[in-house]
Amino acid sequence: MNHNGNAIESRLWAAADELRANSKLKSSEYSVPVLTHLPQCDIKFERVRADFFE
């Protein structure tokens, strides 16, 4: 993974750690919105990546 990919991955892990440690929400309360949103993010990422490598 390139440097930018590593930075994004680090930010995602930091956000997840922040949510787990400092949120008063239970994992069952935030997992559904997060997991529901991931496929949409993946679709957008693939579109951008396809445009970038054309």
mmJSON file of the N, C-alpha and C atoms, coordinates in Angstrom:
{"data_MODEL":{"atom_site":{
"group_PDB":["ATOM","ATOM","ATOM","ATOM","ATOM","ATOM","ATOM","ATOM","ATOM","ATOM","ATOM","ATOM","ATOM","ATOM","ATOM","ATOM","ATOM","ATOM","ATOM","ATOM","ATOM","ATOM","ATOM","ATOM","ATOM","ATOM","ATOM","ATOM","ATOM","ATOM","ATOM","ATOM","ATOM","ATOM","ATOM","ATOM","ATOM","ATOM","ATOM","ATOM","ATOM","ATOM","ATOM","ATOM","ATOM","ATOM","ATOM","ATOM","ATOM","ATOM","ATOM","ATOM","ATOM","ATOM","ATOM","ATOM","ATOM","ATOM","ATOM","ATOM","ATOM","ATOM","ATOM","ATOM","ATOM","ATOM","ATOM","ATOM","ATOM","ATOM","ATOM","ATOM","ATOM","ATOM","ATOM","ATOM","ATOM","ATOM","ATOM","ATOM","ATOM","ATOM","ATOM","ATOM","ATOM","ATOM","ATOM","ATOM","ATOM","ATOM","ATOM","ATOM","ATOM","ATOM","ATOM","ATOM","ATOM","ATOM","ATOM","ATOM","ATOM","ATOM","ATOM","ATOM","ATOM","ATOM","ATOM","ATOM","ATOM","ATOM","ATOM","ATOM","ATOM","ATOM","ATOM","ATOM","ATOM","ATOM","ATOM","ATOM","ATOM","ATOM","ATOM","ATOM","ATOM","ATOM","ATOM","ATOM","ATOM","ATOM","ATOM","ATOM","ATOM","ATOM","ATOM","ATOM","ATOM","ATOM","ATOM","ATOM","ATOM","ATOM","ATOM","ATOM","ATOM","ATOM","ATOM","ATOM","ATOM","ATOM","ATOM","ATOM","ATOM","ATOM","ATOM","ATOM","ATOM","ATOM","ATOM","ATOM","ATOM","ATOM"],
"id":[1,2,3,4,5,6,7,8,9,10,11,12,13,14,15,16,17,18,19,20,21,22,23,24,25,26,27,28,29,30,31,32,33,34,35,36,37,38,39,40,41,42,43,44,45,46,47,48,49,50,51,52,53,54,55,56,57,58,59,60,61,62,63,64,65,66,67,68,69,70,71,72,73,74,75,76,77,78,79,80,81,82,83,84,85,86,87,88,89,90,91,92,93,94,95,96,97,98,99,100,101,102,103,104,105,106,107,108,109,110,111,112,113,114,115,116,117,118,119,120,121,122,123,124,125,126,127,128,129,130,131,132,133,134,135,136,137,138,139,140,141,142,143,144,145,146,147,148,149,150,151,152,153,154,155,156,157,158,159,160,161,162],
"type_symbol":["N","C","C","N","C","C","N","C","C","N","C","C","N","C","C","N","C","C","N","C","C","N","C","C","N","C","C","N","C","C","N","C","C","N","C","C","N","C","C","N","C","C","N","C","C","N","C","C","N","C","C","N","C","C","N","C","C","N","C","C","N","C","C","N","C","C","N","C","C","N","C","C","N","C","C","N","C","C","N","C","C","N","C","C","N","C","C","N","C","C","N","C","C","N","C","C","N","C","C","N","C","C","N","C","C","N","C","C","N","C","C","N","C","C","N","C","C","N","C","C","N","C","C","N","C","C","N","C","C","N","C","C","N","C","C","N","C","C","N","C","C","N","C","C","N","C","C","N","C","C","N","C","C","N","C","C","N","C","C","N","C","C"],
"label_atom_id":["N","CA","C","N","CA","C","N","CA","C","N","CA","C","N","CA","C","N","CA","C","N","CA","C","N","CA","C","N","CA","C","N","CA","C","N","CA","C","N","CA","C","N","CA","C","N","CA","C","N","CA","C","N","CA","C","N","CA","C","N","CA","C","N","CA","C","N","CA","C","N","CA","C","N","CA","C","N","CA","C","N","CA","C","N","CA","C","N","CA","C","N","CA","C","N","CA","C","N","CA","C","N","CA","C","N","CA","C","N","CA","C","N","CA","C","N","CA","C","N","CA","C","N","CA","C","N","CA","C","N","CA","C","N","CA","C","N","CA","C","N","CA","C","N","CA","C","N","CA","C","N","CA","C","N","CA","C","N","CA","C","N","CA","C","N","CA","C","N","CA","C","N","CA","C","N","CA","C","N","CA","C","N","CA","C","N","CA","C"],
"label_alt_id":[null,null,null,null,null,null,null,null,null,null,null,null,null,null,null,null,null,null,null,null,null,null,null,null,null,null,null,null,null,null,null,null,null,null,null,null,null,null,null,null,null,null,null,null,null,null,null,null,null,null,null,null,null,null,null,null,null,null,null,null,null,null,null,null,null,null,null,null,null,null,null,null,null,null,null,null,null,null,null,null,null,null,null,null,null,null,null,null,null,null,null,null,null,null,null,null,null,null,null,null,null,null,null,null,null,null,null,null,null,null,null,null,null,null,null,null,null,null,null,null,null,null,null,null,null,null,null,null,null,null,null,null,null,null,null,null,null,null,null,null,null,null,null,null,null,null,null,null,null,null,null,null,null,null,null,null,null,null,null,null,null,null],
"label_comp_id":["MET","MET","MET","ASN","ASN","ASN","HIS","HIS","HIS","ASN","ASN","ASN","GLY","GLY","GLY","ASN","ASN","ASN","ALA","ALA","ALA","ILE","ILE","ILE","GLU","GLU","GLU","SER","SER","SER","ARG","ARG","ARG","LEU","LEU","LEU","TRP","TRP","TRP","ALA","ALA","ALA","ALA","ALA","ALA","ALA","ALA","ALA","ASP","ASP","ASP","GLU","GLU","GLU","LEU","LEU","LEU","ARG","ARG","ARG","ALA","ALA","ALA","ASN","ASN","ASN","SER","SER","SER","LYS","LYS","LYS","LEU","LEU","LEU","LYS","LYS","LYS","SER","SER","SER","SER","SER","SER","GLU","GLU","GLU","TYR","TYR","TYR","SER","SER","SER","VAL","VAL","VAL","PRO","PRO","PRO","VAL","VAL","VAL","LEU","LEU","LEU","THR","THR","THR","HIS","HIS","HIS","LEU","LEU","LEU","PRO","PRO","PRO","GLN","GLN","GLN","CYS","CYS","CYS","ASP","ASP","ASP","ILE","ILE","ILE","LYS","LYS","LYS","PHE","PHE","PHE","GLU","GLU","GLU","ARG","ARG","ARG","VAL","VAL","VAL","ARG","ARG","ARG","ALA","ALA","ALA","ASP","ASP","ASP","PHE","PHE","PHE","PHE","PHE","PHE","GLU","GLU","GLU"],
"label_asym_id":["A","A","A","A","A","A","A","A","A","A","A","A","A","A","A","A","A","A","A","A","A","A","A","A","A","A","A","A","A","A","A","A","A","A","A","A","A","A","A","A","A","A","A","A","A","A","A","A","A","A","A","A","A","A","A","A","A","A","A","A","A","A","A","A","A","A","A","A","A","A","A","A","A","A","A","A","A","A","A","A","A","A","A","A","A","A","A","A","A","A","A","A","A","A","A","A","A","A","A","A","A","A","A","A","A","A","A","A","A","A","A","A","A","A","A","A","A","A","A","A","A","A","A","A","A","A","A","A","A","A","A","A","A","A","A","A","A","A","A","A","A","A","A","A","A","A","A","A","A","A","A","A","A","A","A","A","A","A","A","A","A","A"],
"label_entity_id":["1","1","1","1","1","1","1","1","1","1","1","1","1","1","1","1","1","1","1","1","1","1","1","1","1","1","1","1","1","1","1","1","1","1","1","1","1","1","1","1","1","1","1","1","1","1","1","1","1","1","1","1","1","1","1","1","1","1","1","1","1","1","1","1","1","1","1","1","1","1","1","1","1","1","1","1","1","1","1","1","1","1","1","1","1","1","1","1","1","1","1","1","1","1","1","1","1","1","1","1","1","1","1","1","1","1","1","1","1","1","1","1","1","1","1","1","1","1","1","1","1","1","1","1","1","1","1","1","1","1","1","1","1","1","1","1","1","1","1","1","1","1","1","1","1","1","1","1","1","1","1","1","1","1","1","1","1","1","1","1","1","1"],
"label_seq_id":[1,1,1,2,2,2,3,3,3,4,4,4,5,5,5,6,6,6,7,7,7,8,8,8,9,9,9,10,10,10,11,11,11,12,12,12,13,13,13,14,14,14,15,15,15,16,16,16,17,17,17,18,18,18,19,19,19,20,20,20,21,21,21,22,22,22,23,23,23,24,24,24,25,25,25,26,26,26,27,27,27,28,28,28,29,29,29,30,30,30,31,31,31,32,32,32,33,33,33,34,34,34,35,35,35,36,36,36,37,37,37,38,38,38,39,39,39,40,40,40,41,41,41,42,42,42,43,43,43,44,44,44,45,45,45,46,46,46,47,47,47,48,48,48,49,49,49,50,50,50,51,51,51,52,52,52,53,53,53,54,54,54],
"pdbx_PDB_ins_code":[null,null,null,null,null,null,null,null,null,null,null,null,null,null,null,null,null,null,null,null,null,null,null,null,null,null,null,null,null,null,null,null,null,null,null,null,null,null,null,null,null,null,null,null,null,null,null,null,null,null,null,null,null,null,null,null,null,null,null,null,null,null,null,null,null,null,null,null,null,null,null,null,null,null,null,null,null,null,null,null,null,null,null,null,null,null,null,null,null,null,null,null,null,null,null,null,null,null,null,null,null,null,null,null,null,null,null,null,null,null,null,null,null,null,null,null,null,null,null,null,null,null,null,null,null,null,null,null,null,null,null,null,null,null,null,null,null,null,null,null,null,null,null,null,null,null,null,null,null,null,null,null,null,null,null,null,null,null,null,null,null,null],
"Cartn_x":[0.848,0.0,0.893,0.487,1.306,1.204,1.987,2.029,0.655,-0.07,-1.395,-2.348,-2.248,-3.077,-2.77,-1.501,-1.115,-1.673,-1.669,-2.203,-3.699,-4.408,-5.851,-6.134,-5.381,-5.567,-5.313,-4.283,-3.967,-5.087,-5.63,-6.729,-7.975,-8.245,-9.414,-9.273,-8.08,-7.847,-7.941,-7.412,-7.48,-8.932,-9.728,-11.144,-11.872,-11.556,-12.178,-11.768,-10.498,-10.023,-10.714,-10.865,-11.539,-12.998,-13.656,-15.051,-15.186,-14.304,-14.365,-14.03,-13.044,-12.545,-13.357,-13.792,-14.351,-15.833,-16.456,-17.875,-18.663,-19.782,-20.648,-21.539,-21.337,-22.117,-21.554,-22.429,-22.002,-21.648,-20.808,-20.414,-21.621,-22.629,-23.829,-24.598,-24.371,-25.064,-24.378,-23.085,-22.416,-21.992,-22.053,-21.584,-22.482,-23.78,-24.687,-24.495,-24.502,-24.267,-22.896,-21.875,-20.532,-20.469,-20.935,-20.862,-21.787,-22.874,-23.774,-23.128,-22.309,-21.682,-20.452,-19.805,-18.569,-18.732,-19.776,-19.9,-20.008,-20.69,-20.784,-19.413,-18.633,-17.269,-16.422,-16.559,-15.788,-16.138,-17.406,-17.845,-17.239,-17.307,-16.739,-15.233,-14.569,-13.121,-12.749,-13.468,-13.163,-13.364,-14.37,-14.591,-13.424,-12.994,-11.88,-10.605,-10.367,-9.168,-9.184,-10.344,-10.457,-10.168,-10.689,-10.424,-8.957,-8.337,-6.944,-6.01,-6.299,-5.417,-5.758,-6.727,-7.049,-6.047],
"Cartn_y":[-1.171,0.0,1.232,2.251,3.457,4.283,5.333,6.179,6.757,7.231,7.798,6.74,5.525,4.432,4.132,4.187,3.966,5.055,6.29,7.399,7.233,6.824,6.618,5.48,4.4,3.266,3.68,4.452,4.924,5.791,6.663,7.516,6.702,5.68,4.837,4.079,3.528,2.816,3.768,4.974,5.956,6.335,6.49,6.813,5.664,4.44,3.279,3.188,3.425,3.403,4.482,5.661,6.765,6.402,5.82,5.429,4.382,3.407,2.348,2.888,3.736,4.165,5.303,6.234,7.471,7.69,6.718,6.841,6.13,6.679,6.018,4.981,4.831,3.858,2.453,1.492,0.093,-0.247,-1.245,-1.613,-1.987,-2.576,-2.942,-1.711,-0.562,0.66,1.386,1.224,1.898,0.951,-0.334,-1.271,-1.277,-1.216,-1.28,-0.079,1.159,2.279,2.213,1.826,1.756,0.661,-0.519,-1.636,-1.438,-0.711,-0.417,0.568,1.452,2.489,1.981,0.958,0.477,0.064,-0.673,-1.024,0.206,1.256,2.489,3.13,3.118,3.667,2.873,1.568,0.716,0.994,1.175,1.475,2.798,3.825,5.126,5.04,4.298,4.132,3.469,2.428,1.718,2.619,3.481,4.422,5.4,5.933,6.885,6.196,5.001,4.267,3.948,3.565,3.268,4.51,5.66,6.91,7.302,7.061,7.426,6.613,5.333,4.455,4.327,5.09,5.047,5.788],
"Cartn_z":[0.0,0.0,0.0,-0.712,-0.792,0.487,0.53,1.729,2.064,1.056,1.281,1.829,1.321,1.824,3.269,3.636,5.031,5.933,5.447,6.237,6.449,5.419,5.54,6.51,6.377,7.282,8.731,8.959,10.314,10.869,10.026,10.474,10.796,9.991,10.251,11.566,11.818,13.075,14.255,14.108,15.192,15.479,14.437,14.625,15.322,14.932,15.577,17.04,17.325,18.714,19.537,18.957,19.639,19.931,18.966,19.143,20.244,20.239,21.262,22.649,22.747,24.057,24.664,23.854,24.401,24.112,23.516,23.239,24.329,24.66,25.626,24.939,23.628,22.875,23.051,23.023,22.996,21.549,21.365,20.002,19.158,19.767,19.013,18.53,19.169,18.777,17.623,17.479,16.364,15.259,15.481,14.45,13.227,13.405,12.261,11.325,11.839,10.91,10.226,10.965,10.385,9.322,9.66,8.72,7.525,7.711,6.598,5.63,6.138,5.314,4.556,5.048,4.422,2.96,2.585,1.158,0.26,0.728,-0.056,-0.226,0.828,0.758,-0.231,-0.208,-1.103,-2.561,-2.85,-4.216,-4.677,-3.837,-4.194,-4.373,-3.495,-3.6,-4.915,-5.29,-6.535,-7.745,-7.711,-8.824,-8.944,-7.818,-7.831,-8.292,-7.789,-8.175,-9.665,-10.198,-11.626,-12.452,-12.034,-12.754,-12.674,-11.536,-11.329,-12.208,-12.392,-13.129,-14.606,-15.087,-16.516,-17.336],
"occupancy":[1.0,1.0,1.0,1.0,1.0,1.0,1.0,1.0,1.0,1.0,1.0,1.0,1.0,1.0,1.0,1.0,1.0,1.0,1.0,1.0,1.0,1.0,1.0,1.0,1.0,1.0,1.0,1.0,1.0,1.0,1.0,1.0,1.0,1.0,1.0,1.0,1.0,1.0,1.0,1.0,1.0,1.0,1.0,1.0,1.0,1.0,1.0,1.0,1.0,1.0,1.0,1.0,1.0,1.0,1.0,1.0,1.0,1.0,1.0,1.0,1.0,1.0,1.0,1.0,1.0,1.0,1.0,1.0,1.0,1.0,1.0,1.0,1.0,1.0,1.0,1.0,1.0,1.0,1.0,1.0,1.0,1.0,1.0,1.0,1.0,1.0,1.0,1.0,1.0,1.0,1.0,1.0,1.0,1.0,1.0,1.0,1.0,1.0,1.0,1.0,1.0,1.0,1.0,1.0,1.0,1.0,1.0,1.0,1.0,1.0,1.0,1.0,1.0,1.0,1.0,1.0,1.0,1.0,1.0,1.0,1.0,1.0,1.0,1.0,1.0,1.0,1.0,1.0,1.0,1.0,1.0,1.0,1.0,1.0,1.0,1.0,1.0,1.0,1.0,1.0,1.0,1.0,1.0,1.0,1.0,1.0,1.0,1.0,1.0,1.0,1.0,1.0,1.0,1.0,1.0,1.0,1.0,1.0,1.0,1.0,1.0,1.0],
"B_iso_or_equiv":[0.0,0.0,0.0,0.0,0.0,0.0,0.0,0.0,0.0,0.0,0.0,0.0,0.0,0.0,0.0,0.0,0.0,0.0,0.0,0.0,0.0,0.0,0.0,0.0,0.0,0.0,0.0,0.0,0.0,0.0,0.0,0.0,0.0,0.0,0.0,0.0,0.0,0.0,0.0,0.0,0.0,0.0,0.0,0.0,0.0,0.0,0.0,0.0,0.0,0.0,0.0,0.0,0.0,0.0,0.0,0.0,0.0,0.0,0.0,0.0,0.0,0.0,0.0,0.0,0.0,0.0,0.0,0.0,0.0,0.0,0.0,0.0,0.0,0.0,0.0,0.0,0.0,0.0,0.0,0.0,0.0,0.0,0.0,0.0,0.0,0.0,0.0,0.0,0.0,0.0,0.0,0.0,0.0,0.0,0.0,0.0,0.0,0.0,0.0,0.0,0.0,0.0,0.0,0.0,0.0,0.0,0.0,0.0,0.0,0.0,0.0,0.0,0.0,0.0,0.0,0.0,0.0,0.0,0.0,0.0,0.0,0.0,0.0,0.0,0.0,0.0,0.0,0.0,0.0,0.0,0.0,0.0,0.0,0.0,0.0,0.0,0.0,0.0,0.0,0.0,0.0,0.0,0.0,0.0,0.0,0.0,0.0,0.0,0.0,0.0,0.0,0.0,0.0,0.0,0.0,0.0,0.0,0.0,0.0,0.0,0.0,0.0],
"pdbx_formal_charge":[null,null,null,null,null,null,null,null,null,null,null,null,null,null,null,null,null,null,null,null,null,null,null,null,null,null,null,null,null,null,null,null,null,null,null,null,null,null,null,null,null,null,null,null,null,null,null,null,null,null,null,null,null,null,null,null,null,null,null,null,null,null,null,null,null,null,null,null,null,null,null,null,null,null,null,null,null,null,null,null,null,null,null,null,null,null,null,null,null,null,null,null,null,null,null,null,null,null,null,null,null,null,null,null,null,null,null,null,null,null,null,null,null,null,null,null,null,null,null,null,null,null,null,null,null,null,null,null,null,null,null,null,null,null,null,null,null,null,null,null,null,null,null,null,null,null,null,null,null,null,null,null,null,null,null,null,null,null,null,null,null,null],
"auth_seq_id":[1,1,1,2,2,2,3,3,3,4,4,4,5,5,5,6,6,6,7,7,7,8,8,8,9,9,9,10,10,10,11,11,11,12,12,12,13,13,13,14,14,14,15,15,15,16,16,16,17,17,17,18,18,18,19,19,19,20,20,20,21,21,21,22,22,22,23,23,23,24,24,24,25,25,25,26,26,26,27,27,27,28,28,28,29,29,29,30,30,30,31,31,31,32,32,32,33,33,33,34,34,34,35,35,35,36,36,36,37,37,37,38,38,38,39,39,39,40,40,40,41,41,41,42,42,42,43,43,43,44,44,44,45,45,45,46,46,46,47,47,47,48,48,48,49,49,49,50,50,50,51,51,51,52,52,52,53,53,53,54,54,54],
"auth_comp_id":["MET","MET","MET","ASN","ASN","ASN","HIS","HIS","HIS","ASN","ASN","ASN","GLY","GLY","GLY","ASN","ASN","ASN","ALA","ALA","ALA","ILE","ILE","ILE","GLU","GLU","GLU","SER","SER","SER","ARG","ARG","ARG","LEU","LEU","LEU","TRP","TRP","TRP","ALA","ALA","ALA","ALA","ALA","ALA","ALA","ALA","ALA","ASP","ASP","ASP","GLU","GLU","GLU","LEU","LEU","LEU","ARG","ARG","ARG","ALA","ALA","ALA","ASN","ASN","ASN","SER","SER","SER","LYS","LYS","LYS","LEU","LEU","LEU","LYS","LYS","LYS","SER","SER","SER","SER","SER","SER","GLU","GLU","GLU","TYR","TYR","TYR","SER","SER","SER","VAL","VAL","VAL","PRO","PRO","PRO","VAL","VAL","VAL","LEU","LEU","LEU","THR","THR","THR","HIS","HIS","HIS","LEU","LEU","LEU","PRO","PRO","PRO","GLN","GLN","GLN","CYS","CYS","CYS","ASP","ASP","ASP","ILE","ILE","ILE","LYS","LYS","LYS","PHE","PHE","PHE","GLU","GLU","GLU","ARG","ARG","ARG","VAL","VAL","VAL","ARG","ARG","ARG","ALA","ALA","ALA","ASP","ASP","ASP","PHE","PHE","PHE","PHE","PHE","PHE","GLU","GLU","GLU"],
"auth_asym_id":["A","A","A","A","A","A","A","A","A","A","A","A","A","A","A","A","A","A","A","A","A","A","A","A","A","A","A","A","A","A","A","A","A","A","A","A","A","A","A","A","A","A","A","A","A","A","A","A","A","A","A","A","A","A","A","A","A","A","A","A","A","A","A","A","A","A","A","A","A","A","A","A","A","A","A","A","A","A","A","A","A","A","A","A","A","A","A","A","A","A","A","A","A","A","A","A","A","A","A","A","A","A","A","A","A","A","A","A","A","A","A","A","A","A","A","A","A","A","A","A","A","A","A","A","A","A","A","A","A","A","A","A","A","A","A","A","A","A","A","A","A","A","A","A","A","A","A","A","A","A","A","A","A","A","A","A","A","A","A","A","A","A"],
"auth_atom_id":["N","CA","C","N","CA","C","N","CA","C","N","CA","C","N","CA","C","N","CA","C","N","CA","C","N","CA","C","N","CA","C","N","CA","C","N","CA","C","N","CA","C","N","CA","C","N","CA","C","N","CA","C","N","CA","C","N","CA","C","N","CA","C","N","CA","C","N","CA","C","N","CA","C","N","CA","C","N","CA","C","N","CA","C","N","CA","C","N","CA","C","N","CA","C","N","CA","C","N","CA","C","N","CA","C","N","CA","C","N","CA","C","N","CA","C","N","CA","C","N","CA","C","N","CA","C","N","CA","C","N","CA","C","N","CA","C","N","CA","C","N","CA","C","N","CA","C","N","CA","C","N","CA","C","N","CA","C","N","CA","C","N","CA","C","N","CA","C","N","CA","C","N","CA","C","N","CA","C","N","CA","C","N","CA","C","N","CA","C"],
"pdbx_PDB_model_num":[1,1,1,1,1,1,1,1,1,1,1,1,1,1,1,1,1,1,1,1,1,1,1,1,1,1,1,1,1,1,1,1,1,1,1,1,1,1,1,1,1,1,1,1,1,1,1,1,1,1,1,1,1,1,1,1,1,1,1,1,1,1,1,1,1,1,1,1,1,1,1,1,1,1,1,1,1,1,1,1,1,1,1,1,1,1,1,1,1,1,1,1,1,1,1,1,1,1,1,1,1,1,1,1,1,1,1,1,1,1,1,1,1,1,1,1,1,1,1,1,1,1,1,1,1,1,1,1,1,1,1,1,1,1,1,1,1,1,1,1,1,1,1,1,1,1,1,1,1,1,1,1,1,1,1,1,1,1,1,1,1,1]
}}}
